[in-house]
């Protein structure tokens, strides 16, 4: 990924981001935007390139099982289903840097010591539940590496559960948030997804690598399905960046990819989420 954001300088961060955080991003200066109709010259600071469209089952209009490769796991740690577990809104359990919907992930550690477990960017979550029409829900993809330390699971210890925010890679598949028994306060349909592996489509992996340059996208608050159902411009300001990212993913999976000009426009919207100097 040397093409994408090879160098993000302190100067750029200072000019665009200042000390802004995800929780309190300023409203954009409309006059300044009018004055900046032309794309800024970022040559010498970092380099963008287009992300091409790669049509294949599971990442376009076809919602059959997506192509993937197996994800290695640490010995002694396995993923399980936990159908009766109630959603826990504690933010310490929330991981990821996108929020189209959440997936609940449950770990069991059968050893006698804590074990580290990594879910890499590009991990796919495939719905085993179906909607009323018999169709699978959207396939979710993690766009950030998530690493957790799983404590030993035994008679005195419970299964470890976390929630990961994902993007959808099936624009035309039903949203899990529209299910009758979906959580109305949080964007999750419990016990509906299995982790099946890691995407082997370079264009989707490039999106995760691109987002590595915006660490302030890390989820730090919850949203509601009602807010997610609104047009991006009508959502709370802090949520709009995630909506723009989802639209970019759909352009790669269901459209004709992201051109250099479109990548530049997306980057301008995400600059406040770069790290501080």
N, C-alpha and C positions, 0 to 999 in steps of 0.2 A: 504494500500500500504506500509505496514511496510517492505515488502520484498525489495522494490525498493528504493535504495538510501536513507536509513534511516538516514545516517549521512555523511555529506560531510565536511571534516575538513578543517580548514584554511591552514594546511600544504599542503594538496593536491592541493588546489587552487594556492598556492604560487609556487609550483613546476611546475604545468602544465600551469596555465593561466597567472601568473604574473599580469601585468597591461594591458593585451591585450584587445581591444574592438572589437566589431563586425565589425566596419568600417575599421580596420587596423590590421587584423590578419596576423602573419608572415607565410611565407611559411614553411612547415615542414622540420625539419632537417633530410635529408634522411639517413645520416650515423647513427644518433641516432636511427632512426626507424629500421635500419638493426641490431643494437645492442640490440633492444628491441623486438625481435621476440616472446619471451615468454610473456604471459600475466602478467602484474604486479600483485603483491600480494596486494590487496586492503582490505584484511580481517582486521577487527577492525576499518576501516575508513568508509566504506559503503558496502552495500550488494546488489548484483544484483540477479535477478531470471529470468527464461525464461518467455516469454509471449506466451501463447498457441494460436493455431488456433481454432476458433469457426466458423464452417460453418453454414451459415444461409442466407436467401434471403437478398440481398442488401449489403452484405459485402464480397461476393465472386464473382463468375462468373455470378450469377443471379443478374441482375440490377433492379429487381422489387423493390417496395417501401420497404425501410429498416425498421426493427423493431425499435420502439422508444417509449418513454413515453413523456407526455406533459411537457413543461417547464413553470413554474410559471412566471407570469409577475406582475409588480407593478400596482396597480389600477391607471387608468388614462393614461397609456402608451400602445400604440398598434403599431404593425408593418403594414406598408402599402406598396403598389407598387407605383413606381414613374417613369413610362415609359419614359417620356421625359427628365429626368434629365441627364445632361452631366457629364461625369466622372470628378472629381476634384482631381488632383494629389497631393494636399497639404498633406504632411506627417502627419499632425495633425489628419487627418481623417483615417489614416491607423492603423489597430489593428491586433494583433495576433502574432504568433511565427513560422508560416510556410507560404510558398508562392507558392504552386502548382498552385493555382489560387485565385483570389479575388471574393468575393460576396458583392454586394451592399445591404445595410440594411438601411431602412428608418423608422424613428420613428415619431409618432405623440403623443404629450402630450396635453390632453384635459383639464388639470387642470389649476389652476392659479399660480402654483408654480413649480420650477424645480423638476424633479423626477429622481431618480437613477434607471437604468435598467441594469440587468446583463444577459449576454449570457454565460452560463457555458461551460467549456471544455466538448466536447462531443456533442455540439449542431450540429444538422444535417441540411444541406441545400439541398433541393431536387429540381431538375430541372423540371419546368413545361413546358419549351420549348423543342423542339425536333430538331434533326439535319435532314439533307436532307433524310436520310434513315428511318426517323420516330422513331429513337431510342432516349432515354433520354440521356442527358449528364451525366458525372460523378457526383455522390453525394459527396458533400464537407462536411468535418467535422472540426469544430473548435477544436484546441488542447490546447487552453489557455483560462482561464476565461477572459472575456471582460466586463468591467463595464463602463457605460457612464452616464453622467448627461444630461437628456433631458430637454431643456428649454420649457416653455409653448408655445404651438402652437396656434396662433390666427391670426386675420386679419393683424397684423403688423409683424408677425413672420413666418418663413418658416419651413417646415418639416426638421428634422435633419437627415442627411445622413452620414453614415460611410462606410468604406470598411474593410472587415475582410479577412485575409489570411487563407486559409484552405488547408487540405490535401484531396486527393481523396480516397474514399473507394471502388471504382469500377474500377479495373485495366483495364478491357476489355470494359468499356463503352467509348463512344467518348469524347474527350477533348473539353471543351467549347471554348478553345483558337483556335480551328480549324474551328470555325464557320465563314461563309463568312463575317459577319458583326461584328466580334470580333475586339476589339481594338488592333491595331498592335504595339502600344508602351507600353501598360500595360496589365498584365495578367488578363483581366476581360471581361466577356460578360455581358453587362448590362441587367437588367430586365429579368433574366432567372431563378432565384431561389426563393423559399419560405423556410423560416425557419419552419420545421415541428415538431421539438421536440429534445429530448436528447437521444442519443443511450443508450440502456440498455445492451450492450455487454461489460462485464467486461474487456475483452482483449483490446478493443479500449479505454476504460476509463483509463486503466493502462498506455497507451502511453501518454495521457495528463498529468497524475500524474508524470510520469517519466520526462517529459520535463519541469516540474516545477523547476527542479534543474539546469536549464540552462537559466537564465533570459536574457542573452545577445543574445538569439535567437530572441528577440522581434524585429519585422520588423522596420527598420530605413531608408530604401531606397527602391526604386522601381527597379524591374527587367523588362526584356522584354520577350515576348513569344518566340522570336528567341533564346535567351539564354537558356530558359527552355527546348527548343527542343533539345539542345545539350546533348551528354553524360555527366554525372556528372563531369568527369575528365576534360572536355573541357570548363566547365562553369567558369565564374569569381570565384576567390577563395572564396569570401564571400558567394556565393550561394551554395557551395557544401554541406554544412551541411544540408541545407533544402532538398536537393536531397537525401541524405542518410536517412533522416527521412522518406521521402515518400516511399523509397524502403522498409524500415522496416515495414511501415504500410501495404504495399502490401503483405509482407511475412505473416502478421497476417491475412489479409482478403482473400488472394488468394493463399497463399502458405501453409507451414506447421508450421508457427509460428516462433518465434525468440528463438533460443537456448541460453543457458547461455553464450556460447562462442561468439555467434553473438551479444548478448547484450553488452558483454565486448568490442568487436571491435567497435561497434557503439559509446560506451561511450568514448573510446579513441579519436574518431574523434570529439566529442562534448565537451571535457574538456575545450577548450579555451572559451567556452560560459558560463562557471560557473561564479558566481559573484566573484569580487575581495575580497581579505581579508579585 
